[in-house]
Amino acid sequence: MEDKGGFKGFGMGMMKEMMQGMGGMQPMMEKCMEMGQQMAGAVTESASMASFATPEVRGLFEEWARAVEEEIVGLLKETGTSQPSEIAAKLKISEESTLFFIGKMAREKKIKITGIKL
């Protein structure tokens, strides 16, 4: 495996090797890898910004995040199931932000992800 330096380089090299062996799954894996890169960048940027945020700013962000999660739960209670793009449109946030909240809420067992499609 090619050394690209650091943990991120190792992970990227491993993912590329896995994709090469998967043939028809390559486009899907590339999209997943791209999303992972974007999320890692966003987490790094958020951590950097958080170090400068005052307790008041952090509290306001946490309050907003809780409100977004409550809105997602409310939408899911109304519809039963929903696509991330539909949730994003209704909440007027990006699909990437919606995916962040969905993933976080699933890890916390607040919601259940029951399907993934190509």
C-alpha positions as protocol buffer text, in pm:
chain_id: "A"
residue {
  index: 1
  type: MET
  ca { x: 0 y: 0 z: 0 }
}
residue {
  index: 2
  type: GLU
  ca { x: 127 y: 345 z: -89 }
}
residue {
  index: 3
  type: ASP
  ca { x: 219 y: 564 z: 213 }
}
residue {
  index: 4
  type: LYS
  ca { x: 53 y: 902 z: 187 }
}
residue {
  index: 5
  type: GLY
  ca { x: 150 y: 1013 z: 535 }
}
residue {
  index: 6
  type: GLY
  ca { x: -49 y: 1011 z: 856 }
}
residue {
  index: 7
  type: PHE
  ca { x: -375 y: 844 z: 950 }
}
residue {
  index: 8
  type: LYS
  ca { x: -578 y: 1019 z: 679 }
}
residue {
  index: 9
  type: GLY
  ca { x: -331 y: 906 z: 408 }
}
residue {
  index: 10
  type: PHE
  ca { x: -340 y: 549 z: 537 }
}
residue {
  index: 11
  type: GLY
  ca { x: -720 y: 541 z: 536 }
}
residue {
  index: 12
  type: MET
  ca { x: -742 y: 688 z: 188 }
}
residue {
  index: 13
  type: GLY
  ca { x: -493 y: 436 z: 50 }
}
residue {
  index: 14
  type: MET
  ca { x: -680 y: 147 z: 208 }
}
residue {
  index: 15
  type: MET
  ca { x: -1013 y: 270 z: 71 }
}
residue {
  index: 16
  type: LYS
  ca { x: -868 y: 303 z: -280 }
}
residue {
  index: 17
  type: GLU
  ca { x: -736 y: -55 z: -264 }
}
residue {
  index: 18
  type: MET
  ca { x: -1077 y: -179 z: -150 }
}
residue {
  index: 19
  type: MET
  ca { x: -1249 y: 9 z: -431 }
}
residue {
  index: 20
  type: GLN
  ca { x: -1021 y: -146 z: -695 }
}
residue {
  index: 21
  type: GLY
  ca { x: -1131 y: -493 z: -591 }
}
residue {
  index: 22
  type: MET
  ca { x: -1503 y: -413 z: -599 }
}
residue {
  index: 23
  type: GLY
  ca { x: -1558 y: -353 z: -971 }
}
residue {
  index: 24
  type: GLY
  ca { x: -1916 y: -230 z: -1009 }
}
residue {
  index: 25
  type: MET
  ca { x: -1920 y: -80 z: -659 }
}
residue {
  index: 26
  type: GLN
  ca { x: -1644 y: 167 z: -745 }
}
residue {
  index: 27
  type: PRO
  ca { x: -1868 y: 466 z: -826 }
}
residue {
  index: 28
  type: MET
  ca { x: -2057 y: 419 z: -499 }
}
residue {
  index: 29
  type: MET
  ca { x: -1738 y: 381 z: -301 }
}
residue {
  index: 30
  type: GLU
  ca { x: -1589 y: 692 z: -462 }
}
residue {
  index: 31
  type: LYS
  ca { x: -1896 y: 891 z: -359 }
}
residue {
  index: 32
  type: CYS
  ca { x: -1872 y: 754 z: -4 }
}
residue {
  index: 33
  type: MET
  ca { x: -1503 y: 839 z: 8 }
}
residue {
  index: 34
  type: GLU
  ca { x: -1573 y: 1193 z: -114 }
}
residue {
  index: 35
  type: MET
  ca { x: -1842 y: 1236 z: 153 }
}
residue {
  index: 36
  type: GLY
  ca { x: -1602 y: 1105 z: 417 }
}
residue {
  index: 37
  type: GLN
  ca { x: -1338 y: 1355 z: 309 }
}
residue {
  index: 38
  type: GLN
  ca { x: -1589 y: 1641 z: 327 }
}
residue {
  index: 39
  type: MET
  ca { x: -1707 y: 1533 z: 670 }
}
residue {
  index: 40
  type: ALA
  ca { x: -1350 y: 1501 z: 800 }
}
residue {
  index: 41
  type: GLY
  ca { x: -1274 y: 1850 z: 673 }
}
residue {
  index: 42
  type: ALA
  ca { x: -1588 y: 1989 z: 833 }
}
residue {
  index: 43
  type: VAL
  ca { x: -1506 y: 1825 z: 1167 }
}
residue {
  index: 44
  type: THR
  ca { x: -1153 y: 1966 z: 1159 }
}
residue {
  index: 45
  type: GLU
  ca { x: -1282 y: 2313 z: 1075 }
}
residue {
  index: 46
  type: SER
  ca { x: -1550 y: 2294 z: 1346 }
}
residue {
  index: 47
  type: ALA
  ca { x: -1295 y: 2185 z: 1606 }
}
residue {
  index: 48
  type: SER
  ca { x: -1071 y: 2474 z: 1508 }
}
residue {
  index: 49
  type: MET
  ca { x: -1356 y: 2723 z: 1530 }
}
residue {
  index: 50
  type: ALA
  ca { x: -1479 y: 2576 z: 1860 }
}
residue {
  index: 51
  type: SER
  ca { x: -1147 y: 2656 z: 2023 }
}
residue {
  index: 52
  type: PHE
  ca { x: -1220 y: 3026 z: 1966 }
}
residue {
  index: 53
  type: ALA
  ca { x: -1592 y: 3019 z: 2051 }
}
residue {
  index: 54
  type: THR
  ca { x: -1707 y: 3165 z: 2377 }
}
residue {
  index: 55
  type: PRO
  ca { x: -1923 y: 2957 z: 2611 }
}
residue {
  index: 56
  type: GLU
  ca { x: -2220 y: 3170 z: 2502 }
}
residue {
  index: 57
  type: VAL
  ca { x: -2159 y: 3092 z: 2132 }
}
residue {
  index: 58
  type: ARG
  ca { x: -2116 y: 2720 z: 2206 }
}
residue {
  index: 59
  type: GLY
  ca { x: -2439 y: 2725 z: 2407 }
}
residue {
  index: 60
  type: LEU
  ca { x: -2627 y: 2893 z: 2122 }
}
residue {
  index: 61
  type: PHE
  ca { x: -2496 y: 2637 z: 1874 }
}
residue {
  index: 62
  type: GLU
  ca { x: -2596 y: 2348 z: 2101 }
}
residue {
  index: 63
  type: GLU
  ca { x: -2942 y: 2498 z: 2144 }
}
residue {
  index: 64
  type: TRP
  ca { x: -2980 y: 2531 z: 1764 }
}
residue {
  index: 65
  type: ALA
  ca { x: -2855 y: 2174 z: 1710 }
}
residue {
  index: 66
  type: ARG
  ca { x: -3110 y: 2039 z: 1961 }
}
residue {
  index: 67
  type: ALA
  ca { x: -3385 y: 2234 z: 1783 }
}
residue {
  index: 68
  type: VAL
  ca { x: -3282 y: 2086 z: 1446 }
}
residue {
  index: 69
  type: GLU
  ca { x: -3284 y: 1735 z: 1593 }
}
residue {
  index: 70
  type: GLU
  ca { x: -3632 y: 1793 z: 1740 }
}
residue {
  index: 71
  type: GLU
  ca { x: -3755 y: 1912 z: 1399 }
}
residue {
  index: 72
  type: ILE
  ca { x: -3613 y: 1600 z: 1231 }
}
residue {
  index: 73
  type: VAL
  ca { x: -3784 y: 1376 z: 1487 }
}
residue {
  index: 74
  type: GLY
  ca { x: -4109 y: 1567 z: 1434 }
}
residue {
  index: 75
  type: LEU
  ca { x: -4089 y: 1523 z: 1057 }
}
residue {
  index: 76
  type: LEU
  ca { x: -4019 y: 1152 z: 1094 }
}
residue {
  index: 77
  type: LYS
  ca { x: -4314 y: 1112 z: 1332 }
}
residue {
  index: 78
  type: GLU
  ca { x: -4537 y: 1275 z: 1069 }
}
residue {
  index: 79
  type: THR
  ca { x: -4410 y: 1079 z: 769 }
}
residue {
  index: 80
  type: GLY
  ca { x: -4271 y: 757 z: 915 }
}
residue {
  index: 81
  type: THR
  ca { x: -3979 y: 767 z: 672 }
}
residue {
  index: 82
  type: SER
  ca { x: -3811 y: 1041 z: 475 }
}
residue {
  index: 83
  type: GLN
  ca { x: -3520 y: 1103 z: 241 }
}
residue {
  index: 84
  type: PRO
  ca { x: -3234 y: 1326 z: 361 }
}
residue {
  index: 85
  type: SER
  ca { x: -3300 y: 1559 z: 67 }
}
residue {
  index: 86
  type: GLU
  ca { x: -3665 y: 1600 z: 177 }
}
residue {
  index: 87
  type: ILE
  ca { x: -3562 y: 1674 z: 536 }
}
residue {
  index: 88
  type: ALA
  ca { x: -3300 y: 1923 z: 416 }
}
residue {
  index: 89
  type: ALA
  ca { x: -3555 y: 2106 z: 200 }
}
residue {
  index: 90
  type: LYS
  ca { x: -3813 y: 2125 z: 480 }
}
residue {
  index: 91
  type: LEU
  ca { x: -3559 y: 2250 z: 736 }
}
residue {
  index: 92
  type: LYS
  ca { x: -3383 y: 2477 z: 486 }
}
residue {
  index: 93
  type: ILE
  ca { x: -3040 y: 2332 z: 561 }
}
residue {
  index: 94
  type: SER
  ca { x: -2795 y: 2153 z: 333 }
}
residue {
  index: 95
  type: GLU
  ca { x: -2823 y: 1783 z: 267 }
}
residue {
  index: 96
  type: GLU
  ca { x: -2472 y: 1742 z: 411 }
}
residue {
  index: 97
  type: SER
  ca { x: -2586 y: 1903 z: 738 }
}
residue {
  index: 98
  type: THR
  ca { x: -2892 y: 1680 z: 737 }
}
residue {
  index: 99
  type: LEU
  ca { x: -2673 y: 1371 z: 694 }
}
residue {
  index: 100
  type: PHE
  ca { x: -2457 y: 1488 z: 985 }
}
residue {
  index: 101
  type: PHE
  ca { x: -2761 y: 1516 z: 1213 }
}
residue {
  index: 102
  type: ILE
  ca { x: -2909 y: 1185 z: 1094 }
}
residue {
  index: 103
  type: GLY
  ca { x: -2580 y: 1005 z: 1161 }
}
residue {
  index: 104
  type: LYS
  ca { x: -2541 y: 1165 z: 1503 }
}
residue {
  index: 105
  type: MET
  ca { x: -2898 y: 1085 z: 1602 }
}
residue {
  index: 106
  type: ALA
  ca { x: -2866 y: 724 z: 1481 }
}
residue {
  index: 107
  type: ARG
  ca { x: -2548 y: 677 z: 1689 }
}
residue {
  index: 108
  type: GLU
  ca { x: -2734 y: 816 z: 1991 }
}
residue {
  index: 109
  type: LYS
  ca { x: -3025 y: 574 z: 1919 }
}
residue {
  index: 110
  type: LYS
  ca { x: -3269 y: 864 z: 1877 }
}
residue {
  index: 111
  type: ILE
  ca { x: -3364 y: 743 z: 1529 }
}
residue {
  index: 112
  type: LYS
  ca { x: -3312 y: 424 z: 1329 }
}
residue {
  index: 113
  type: ILE
  ca { x: -3176 y: 409 z: 975 }
}
residue {
  index: 114
  type: THR
  ca { x: -3366 y: 131 z: 801 }
}
residue {
  index: 115
  type: GLY
  ca { x: -3255 y: 158 z: 440 }
}
residue {
  index: 116
  type: ILE
  ca { x: -2970 y: 246 z: 211 }
}
residue {
  index: 117
  type: LYS
  ca { x: -3010 y: 243 z: -166 }
}
residue {
  index: 118
  type: LEU
  ca { x: -2796 y: 298 z: -471 }
}
